[in-house]
Amino acid sequence: MTTSTPLLARRSTQIGLLLATFVGLLAVPMLSSGSGTEFTADILIYAIMAVGLYVQLALLGLVNFGFSAFFGLGAYLGANFLMKVSPDLLSSLALTMVASAVVALLIGLIALKTKNVAFTMITLTFSQLLYVLAVADDRWTGGVNGLTGVPRPKLPEFLSERGMTLGTDAGFYYFCLLAFLVTVFLVWVLQRSHLGSVMVGIRENEERMVVLGYPVFAYKLVGFVISGVIGGYAGYMNGMLLGYVGPGALFWTMSGEALLMVILGGTASLAGPIVGASVFIGISHYAVMLTDHWRLFVGLAFIGIVLFAPQGLVKIVGDRVNRRKAGSSTALQEATR
């Protein structure tokens, strides 16, 4: 009885926190307008990107420094389709996700044959190759100037007839929120599935998983492709939010920012990349108002996390809460004796 009570209390606290967060996210367009809604949508999009990288980093132990390849590819593909082919949401989204999966498959077939530093460098090489191609091309990518005037897609007719649209700040925000919730739920399911368990086993001891008869390369490739699709989808939405796609989406600094988001929050749980993305975008947003050297604040925050919370913000906060609860329960038991 004494062991189940703290567990039930912890689960109740977690459920209450999730519900409060969900209600708060639903209320954002009602409590803010314009830049406030856009800012929160920006956090949701980058949280999706961080969750995508989390699949590689936390589940498979792969340090991908070329994740911007998927983010930028999704942004450019979605923008070109919406501007030159059709404004339809479903077809543009399907193209982006399929193309991201194919490119992730091709890159994974090569990169996953390497390990550690070699893997990191070869993924970085692929992202930089795409960056060079984007800068050199004027027809499809706009060269160094990028693509401007990217429209937001149109919803299917049965939704448009009911007054739903992505053209408003609130409409697009709720689209981002839905995408965020679906992504988090699917990755949460992945973590608890047999596939996710095998991925964690590969991260912990790849040689042992080979001995047990698992096709390790195939499992790693599946995780790599899932991650790439999520990254491409995040890039697709980012292009629509800003109405602009530039070669910076493919540059290695975007990969570095994604890694920082995951590391800031921690890889101990799925909440890590979400919290990390929120902190990173929040610091970046407000630091820009103070100075052009906003990356200095991000760098200082990262150094602080590495020194004082190497397992991430979520882990250190969770440990402190658990210590306080343990102390309170101990004091209560002593008082009742």
Secondary structure, 3 states (H helix, E strand, C coil): CCCHHHHHHHHHHHHHHHHHHHHHHHHHHHHCCCHHHHHHHHHHHHHHHHHHHHHHHHHHCCCCCCCHHHHHHHHHHHHHHHHHCCCEHHHHHHHHHHHHHHHHHHHHHHHCCCCHHHHHHHHHHHHHHHHHHHHHCCCCCCHHHCEECCCCCECCHHHHCCCCCCCCHHHHHHHHHHHHHHHHHHHHHHHHCHHHHHHHHHHHCHHHHHHCCCCHHHHHHHHHHHHHHHHHHHHHHHHHHHCEECHHHCCHHHHHHHHHHHHHHCCCCCHHHHHHHHHHHHHHHHHHHHCCCCHHHHHHHHHHHHHHCCCCHHHHHHHHHHHHHHHHHHHHHHHHC
